[in-house]
Amino acid sequence: MVRRTIPLPREVVFAAWLDAASLAVWMCPGESHSTAEVDPKVGGAFRIVMEHEDDAVEHTGTYLAIDPPARLSFTWIWPYTDMQPSIVTVELHTQGGGTELVLTHERLPAAHVDAHRDGWTDVLRKLEEALAD
């Protein structure tokens, strides 16, 4: 589980998760860059390609729940989930004038839990920076 408080309304934070142009800016840990395609409806698919210095890695999934502006859940498939669907749930809670974001990633292979936590932590940092611009 990863938590971050973002000083913006949860409607703004939620919308960023379903917008391909927004995802391409911040859904990329470290020094990577991304491209994104989304079909933002329950049952709709997304595709995010994170491009690193020497390779590109595709991430795909399907939206399981879209409950604006409180909750979003989707499958997450890529080589570090052994190409099996894991489940990411993003919960957004109003906190003062901002939003507490709680991200839970379930069904991860045990060997990759820490790396995913680190990756999501950096992604949420970049989300906050992108929304502040």
C-alpha positions in Angstrom: 0.0 0.0 0.0 1.2 3.5 -0.9 -0.3 6.7 0.5 0.2 10.3 -0.6 -1.6 13.5 0.2 -2.0 15.8 -2.8 -3.1 19.4 -2.3 -5.8 19.3 -4.9 -9.5 18.3 -5.0 -10.1 14.6 -5.5 -12.1 15.3 -8.7 -8.9 16.6 -10.3 -6.7 13.7 -9.0 -9.3 11.1 -10.1 -9.6 12.6 -13.6 -5.8 12.3 -14.1 -6.0 8.5 -13.9 -8.4 8.2 -16.8 -6.8 10.7 -19.3 -4.3 9.3 -21.7 -2.4 12.6 -22.1 -2.1 12.9 -18.4 -1.0 9.3 -17.8 1.7 9.7 -20.4 3.2 12.5 -18.3 3.4 10.9 -14.9 2.8 7.1 -15.2 6.5 6.5 -15.6 8.8 5.9 -12.6 12.4 7.1 -12.6 13.7 8.5 -15.8 11.3 6.7 -18.1 8.8 8.2 -20.5 5.4 6.8 -21.3 2.7 6.6 -24.0 -0.8 5.7 -23.0 -4.1 4.7 -24.5 -7.3 4.4 -22.5 -10.9 3.3 -22.9 -12.1 4.8 -19.6 -15.2 2.7 -18.8 -15.7 -0.5 -16.7 -14.5 -3.3 -18.9 -12.5 -0.9 -21.0 -8.8 -1.5 -21.6 -5.7 0.6 -21.2 -2.2 0.3 -22.5 0.8 2.1 -21.1 4.3 1.7 -22.6 7.1 2.9 -20.3 10.1 3.7 -22.4 13.5 3.5 -20.6 16.9 4.3 -22.0 17.4 0.9 -23.6 14.0 -0.7 -23.8 10.2 -0.3 -23.7 7.9 -2.2 -21.5 4.2 -2.6 -22.1 1.6 -2.6 -19.3 -2.0 -3.5 -20.0 -5.1 -3.9 -18.0 -8.9 -3.6 -17.8 -10.9 -1.2 -15.7 -12.8 -3.2 -13.0 -14.5 -0.3 -11.1 -14.8 3.5 -11.9 -16.5 5.4 -9.1 -15.7 9.1 -9.5 -14.2 10.7 -7.6 -13.7 8.1 -4.9 -12.4 4.8 -6.3 -10.8 3.3 -9.3 -9.7 -0.4 -9.7 -8.0 -2.1 -12.7 -6.0 -5.1 -13.6 -2.3 -4.6 -14.2 -0.4 -7.0 -16.4 3.3 -6.8 -17.4 6.4 -9.0 -17.1 6.9 -8.3 -13.4 3.4 -9.7 -12.6 4.5 -12.8 -14.6 2.1 -11.6 -17.3 -0.8 -12.5 -14.9 -3.4 -9.9 -13.9 -2.7 -8.2 -10.6 -5.2 -5.7 -9.2 -4.6 -2.0 -8.4 -7.1 -0.1 -6.4 -6.9 3.7 -6.0 -9.0 5.3 -3.3 -9.3 9.0 -2.9 -10.4 10.7 0.3 -11.0 14.3 1.0 -8.5 15.6 3.5 -8.7 19.2 4.4 -8.4 21.1 1.1 -6.7 18.2 -0.6 -6.8 14.5 -1.3 -5.4 11.5 0.4 -4.6 8.9 -2.2 -4.4 5.3 -1.1 -3.1 2.8 -3.7 -3.2 -0.9 -3.0 -1.7 -3.4 -5.4 -2.8 -7.0 -4.9 -1.8 -10.4 -6.4 1.8 -9.4 -7.0 4.5 -12.1 -7.1 6.3 -11.9 -3.7 9.6 -11.2 -5.3 8.3 -8.0 -6.9 6.3 -6.4 -4.1 9.1 -4.0 -2.9 9.9 -2.9 -6.5 6.3 -2.1 -7.2 6.0 -0.2 -3.9 9.0 1.9 -4.9 7.7 2.4 -8.5 4.2 3.5 -7.3 5.7 5.8 -4.8 7.7 7.6 -7.6 4.7 7.6 -9.9 2.5 9.3 -7.3 5.2 11.9 -6.7 5.2 12.6 -10.4 1.4 12.7 -10.5 1.5 15.4 -7.8 4.1 17.4 -9.7 2.2 17.1 -13.0 -1.0 18.3 -11.4 0.7 21.2 -9.8 1.9 22.5 -13.2 
